Amino acid sequence: MSPRKTSLISLGCNGRGVALSTAMGQQLARRLIGGKNAEIDMPVTGIKPMPLHAFWPVGVTAAVLAGRVRDRLGM
């Protein structure tokens, strides 16, 4: 059995994370070069699931239909 491997990734910067992503890139490069014991100056957490994420297609469809109804009614 092989030892468990972990990966580090940076997620969650939707459009406003240019500085944060740049800083995180430096941190991840430090870990890549320095190995597993190299410190990272940012918190390392697990990925948290988004509640009700599986239902996003229903929400998008409802929003599109509601918009079409408003257009038809001239609202």
N, C-alpha and C positions, 0 to 999 in steps of 0.2 A: 504494500500500500504506500503510495507516495504522500509526502507531507502536504498539508493543506496550503494552498497559495492564496494570497489576497491581492487584490488590485485596488489602487486608489484612482478615483476619478473626480472631476469637478462638475457638478450639475447645478442647475437652478438659476442661471444668470440670463434671464430673458430680456435682452436689450439694454439693460442698465448696469451690466456687470463688467464693463471694459476694464476698469482699474482692478476690480476684484479678481477677474479672470487672469489678468497679467500677473498679479501678486501670487495667485494660486499656481500659475504655471511655474514660477520661480521655486515655489515650495515643492511641487511635484518633481521638478528637475533635481532639487537638492536630495530628495529621497531616492530618486533613480540613481544618482551618482554615488551617494553616501551609503546606500543600502538600507536594510530594514531598521537599523538603529538610529538613522539620521532623524533628528527632530523636525517636526512640522509645526510652524507657529500658528496654525489655524486648527480649530476643532475637527476631529475626525469622527463622523457619526455614520450610522447605517442609513440606508435608503428607507424612508417612511412611505407607506402606501397612501395614495390619495383616496379619501372616502368617496364612494359612489363613482369612481372613475370609469367603471365599466359601462355606466349609463350615459356617457357623454354623447353618443350618437343620437339618443332620444332627445336630449336637451338641445342639440344643434338643430335637429329636424323641427322641433316645436318652435324654436326661435325663428327659423326661416318661414315656417307656415304663418306664425303670428305676424311677421313683417309683411308677408304677402296679403294677408287679410287687411292690415292697416293701409297698405297701398291701395287696395281695391276700394276701401271706404274713404279714401282721401285724407287720411289722418296723418 
